[in-house]
Amino acid sequence: MLVFRLISALALIVCAVACGREEEKTNGKPDAAAFVSDGAGDGSVWVVDGPNGGRLFLCGTIHILREKDYPLAPAYEAAYMYSNKLVLELPPGAASGPELTSRMSQLGMYSADTSLEANVSKETWEAVKKWTEKRGLEISSMNRFRPWFMALMITSMEYAALGARPDQGVDAHFEARAKKDGKPAEGLETVEFQIQLFAALSDKQQRELLEQTLGEISSVAEEFEKMIRAWRHGDLPALQEMLFREAEKYPDLMNLFLIARNLSWMDKLEAMLKRGEKVMVLVGTGHFTGDSGLIELMRKRGYRVRHYREVTDL
């Protein structure tokens, strides 16, 4: 389930395109006692303390959720209330602009002189046809898609069949609230960067991505439930096991989608800490796992990092 987990937990832009997409307070601040964990679990929220009063709330997200996955753990509400701004993977509104759909189509489709069928194995093409029949789609409308775009289409539609949508994701939830409340928000990456994560894949990597996606379809529902359960309780070991189970087979993809991005974000996040900012950081929960995850990278730079349930000094 490597591909489905990478896309659902890491690549907001993918699902946004393919799927189409009164608190108790004291002196103006929420009462910390109001955020004792309830049935929603402890949440995937970690607090990073920096100099000059700086504090990051590292909030692990799932970019596509179902209605039944709400309410979120109280830790997310606390992070929102105690922060002065939001930091998302993409700038606010970036995942819903018309230019995004246009750019994805431009890069994700072959020209008229070739096709998906001509660029994948016979076995893969037959699997694509079987999937389109299952979903009631015309195979001819899929034949101009490049393998990476086809993989994203399959992933998004399989999650949509479970009732999971990008407009119900954690990012979308708090982005909408911040807009309503007038709270500043910014992005760590650009739309073009996230599109190029896929468009720049080699032909071999694209074929592997599609083949792996097709091979994972049958276990999507079961694996999604496991991922939601681990995310809800902040169970990083479980999330890491799910994400890295097959990582050794696809080291280039893991580096591209996860590790390299973590490293590129670190200087930006550390600068916020040093300026004394209080920031709610909303990124895919997969970015917190492993030795190259944001949590361990912060600790290696000397910062104190605690799960929200361990914090008593808000």
C-alpha positions in Angstrom: 0.0 0.0 0.0 3.0 2.3 -0.4 1.5 4.3 -3.3 -2.0 4.8 -1.8 -0.4 5.9 1.6 2.0 8.3 -0.1 -0.7 10.0 -2.1 -3.3 10.1 0.7 -0.9 11.2 3.4 1.5 13.4 1.4 0.3 14.8 -1.9 -2.6 17.1 -1.3 -2.6 18.5 -4.8 -3.3 15.1 -6.3 -6.5 14.4 -4.5 -7.6 18.0 -4.8 -7.5 17.8 -8.6 -8.6 14.2 -9.2 -11.5 14.2 -6.7 -12.6 17.7 -7.8 -12.7 18.7 -4.2 -17.7 28.2 19.9 -14.8 27.3 22.1 -14.4 27.6 25.9 -12.0 30.5 26.5 -10.3 32.3 29.4 -9.1 35.9 28.8 -9.4 35.4 25.1 -7.4 32.1 25.1 -8.9 28.6 25.2 -8.8 26.9 28.5 -6.3 24.0 28.3 -8.5 21.8 30.4 -11.1 22.0 27.6 -8.9 19.9 25.4 -8.6 16.7 27.4 -8.6 13.8 24.9 -12.1 12.4 24.2 -13.3 9.6 21.9 -11.5 11.3 19.0 -8.1 10.0 20.3 -5.0 11.9 21.2 -4.3 13.1 17.7 -1.1 13.4 15.7 0.0 16.8 17.1 3.5 17.5 18.4 4.7 20.8 20.0 8.2 22.2 19.2 9.6 24.8 21.6 12.1 27.3 20.3 13.9 30.5 21.5 12.1 33.8 22.0 8.8 32.1 22.8 8.6 30.4 19.4 6.4 27.4 19.2 5.4 25.1 16.3 2.4 22.9 16.5 3.2 20.1 14.1 -0.2 18.8 13.1 -0.2 15.6 11.1 -3.0 15.6 8.5 -4.8 13.2 6.3 -5.6 15.1 3.1 -8.8 13.2 2.4 -11.2 12.2 5.0 -14.8 10.9 5.5 -17.5 12.7 7.4 -17.4 9.9 10.0 -13.7 10.7 10.7 -14.8 13.9 12.5 -14.6 15.3 15.1 -10.9 15.7 15.2 -8.9 15.2 18.3 -9.0 18.2 20.7 -5.3 18.7 20.2 -6.0 20.2 16.7 -8.4 22.7 18.1 -5.9 23.7 20.7 -3.1 24.1 18.1 -5.4 26.4 16.0 -6.4 28.5 19.0 -2.9 29.0 20.3 -1.3 29.8 17.0 -1.0 33.1 15.2 -0.9 31.7 11.7 -1.2 28.5 9.7 1.4 26.9 7.5 0.2 24.4 4.9 1.9 22.4 2.2 0.3 24.7 -0.4 -0.7 28.4 -0.1 -4.4 28.9 0.7 -6.7 28.4 -2.3 -3.9 26.9 -4.4 -5.5 23.5 -4.7 -8.8 24.8 -6.2 -7.7 27.3 -8.9 -8.6 26.7 -12.5 -4.9 27.0 -13.5 -4.2 23.9 -11.4 -6.6 21.7 -13.4 -5.2 23.1 -16.7 -1.6 22.5 -15.7 -2.3 18.9 -14.5 -4.1 18.1 -17.8 -1.2 19.7 -19.8 1.4 17.6 -18.1 -0.6 14.5 -17.4 -1.7 13.7 -20.9 0.1 12.3 -24.0 0.0 14.1 -27.3 -2.3 12.6 -30.0 0.5 10.5 -31.5 0.9 8.1 -28.5 -1.1 6.6 -25.7 -1.1 4.9 -22.3 -1.5 1.5 -23.9 1.6 2.1 -26.0 3.7 3.0 -23.0 2.9 0.2 -20.5 3.0 -3.5 -20.5 0.2 -5.6 -21.9 -0.5 -6.9 -18.3 -0.7 -3.3 -17.0 -3.0 -2.2 -19.8 -5.3 -5.2 -19.2 -5.4 -4.3 -15.5 -6.3 -0.7 -16.3 -9.2 -1.9 -18.6 -10.5 -4.1 -15.8 -10.5 -1.2 -13.4 -12.3 1.2 -15.8 -15.0 -1.4 -16.3 -15.4 -1.8 -12.6 -15.8 1.9 -12.2 -18.0 2.4 -15.2 -15.5 4.4 -17.2 -14.7 4.5 -20.9 -11.3 3.1 -21.5 -10.9 5.4 -24.5 -11.0 8.4 -22.2 -8.2 7.0 -20.1 -5.9 6.1 -22.9 -4.2 9.5 -23.2 -3.3 9.7 -19.5 0.3 9.3 -18.7 1.0 6.5 -16.2 1.5 8.8 -13.2 -1.8 10.6 -13.9 -3.6 7.3 -14.3 -2.2 6.2 -11.0 -3.5 9.4 -9.3 -6.9 9.0 -11.0 -7.2 5.4 -9.7 -6.1 6.4 -6.2 -8.5 9.3 -5.9 -11.5 7.4 -7.2 -10.8 4.4 -4.9 -10.7 6.8 -1.9 -13.8 8.6 -3.2 -15.6 5.2 -3.3 -14.9 5.0 0.5 -16.5 8.5 1.0 -13.1 10.2 1.5 -12.9 13.6 -0.1 -10.3 16.4 -0.2 -12.8 19.0 1.0 -13.2 17.0 4.2 -9.4 16.8 4.8 -7.8 18.3 7.8 -6.0 20.9 5.7 -9.2 22.0 4.0 -11.0 22.2 7.4 -8.5 24.6 9.0 -7.8 26.5 5.8 -11.5 27.4 5.6 -11.6 28.3 9.3 -8.5 30.6 9.0 -10.1 32.4 6.0 -13.3 32.9 8.0 -11.4 34.1 11.1 -8.9 36.3 9.2 -6.0 34.3 10.5 -2.9 34.5 8.2 -1.9 31.4 6.3 0.9 30.5 3.9 2.4 27.5 2.0 5.6 25.6 2.1 5.5 24.7 -1.5 4.0 25.8 -4.8 1.5 24.2 -7.0 4.0 23.8 -9.8 6.5 22.0 -7.4 3.9 19.5 -6.3 2.8 18.8 -9.9 6.4 18.3 -10.9 6.9 15.7 -8.2 4.9 13.4 -10.5 5.5 14.9 -14.0 9.2 14.7 -13.6 9.2 11.0 -12.8 11.1 8.9 -15.4 9.2 6.5 -17.7 10.3 3.6 -15.5 9.2 5.3 -12.3 5.8 6.1 -13.8 5.2 2.5 -14.9 6.2 1.3 -11.4 3.8 3.8 -9.8 0.9 2.7 -11.9 1.7 -1.1 -11.5 2.0 -0.6 -7.7 -1.3 1.3 -7.6 -3.2 -1.4 -9.5 -1.8 -4.0 -7.3 -3.0 -2.3 -4.1 -6.6 -1.7 -5.1 -8.0 -4.7 -3.4 -6.7 -3.7 0.1 -7.5 0.0 0.0 -10.4 -0.1 2.4 -8.7 -2.2 5.1 -5.4 -0.2 4.9 -7.2 3.1 5.0 -8.9 2.1 8.2 -5.6 1.2 9.7 -4.1 4.5 8.7 -6.9 6.5 10.1 -6.7 4.6 13.4 -3.0 5.2 13.8 -3.3 8.9 12.8 -6.1 9.4 15.2 -4.0 8.2 18.1 -0.7 9.6 17.1 0.8 6.2 16.7 3.9 7.0 14.7 5.4 3.5 14.9 2.3 2.1 13.3 2.3 4.8 10.6 6.0 4.3 10.0 5.5 0.6 9.5 2.7 1.2 7.1 4.6 3.8 5.1 8.0 2.1 5.0 6.9 -1.5 4.7 7.8 -1.6 1.0 10.1 1.5 1.0 13.2 -0.4 0.1 11.6 -1.4 -3.2 11.1 2.3 -4.2 13.9 4.4 -2.5 13.7 7.0 -5.2 10.0 7.6 -4.7 10.4 7.7 -0.9 13.2 10.3 -1.2 11.3 12.4 -3.7 7.9 12.4 -1.9 9.0 12.4 1.7 12.7 12.8 2.7 13.8 15.6 0.4 10.8 17.6 1.1 11.3 17.3 4.9 14.8 18.6 4.5 13.7 21.5 2.3 11.1 22.6 4.9 13.4 22.6 7.9 15.1 25.9 7.4 11.7 27.6 6.9 10.2 26.1 10.0 13.3 26.8 12.1 13.3 30.5 11.0 9.7 30.8 12.3 10.8 29.4 15.7 13.7 31.8 15.9 11.5 34.7 15.2 9.3 33.7 18.2 6.3 32.9 16.1 3.5 30.5 17.2 2.5 28.5 14.2 0.1 25.7 13.4 1.9 23.5 10.7 -0.4 21.3 8.8 1.4 18.6 6.7 0.8 15.0 5.8 1.4 12.8 8.9 3.9 10.7 6.9 6.3 13.6 7.2 6.7 13.0 10.9 7.8 9.4 10.7 11.3 7.9 10.7 14.8 9.3 11.3 14.3 11.7 8.5 10.9 12.9 9.7 10.3 16.4 10.9 10.1 15.4 14.5 13.5 13.7 14.6 15.0 16.4 12.4 13.8 19.0 15.0 15.3 17.0 17.8 18.6 16.7 16.0 18.8 20.5 15.8 18.4 20.7 19.6 14.7 21.5 19.9 12.4 20.0 22.5 9.6 18.1 20.9 6.6 16.7 22.8 3.4 15.0 21.9 0.5 17.3 22.7 -0.8 15.1 25.5 2.6 15.7 27.3 2.3 19.5 27.2 1.0 21.3 30.3 2.5 24.8 29.7 0.3 26.2 26.9 
